Amino acid sequence: ELQQKVEETELLKMELQMLETERVRLSLVEEKFMDVLQLLQQLRDLNISKRALGKILLSTLESCRDPQNGKAHLFEVLDTLYHGLTACELLQSQPLEQAQNRQSLSNPLVISC
């Protein structure tokens, strides 16, 4: 009976470790998603054309075409989209001070379509 309890404890420890790993992964995905939303909002405020935004999105999807692992693929797509958005000329030409002011004054979760 004691051996059985030890085995159950070990299984519970392993489950807890897996849950913690998943929590960290989800936290990273959430953080990257928030970054992408902030960039999208900044670009909307700068009146990016739908065509330019569509090109960025299609380029992202094209470069992340072959999913290997669903969980890792999601982060890869978000990261690629983030880098594509940061490379946008509108953001590059915007003064740093103005970008920071807009970012601090706006709610990154609210994006009207």
Secondary structure, 3 states (H helix, E strand, C coil): CHHHHHHHHHHHHHHHHHHHHHHHHHHHHHHHHHHHHHHHHHHHHCCCCHHHHHHHHHHHHHHCCCCCCHHHHHHHHHHHHHHHHHCCHHHHHCCHHHHHHHHHHCCCCCCCC
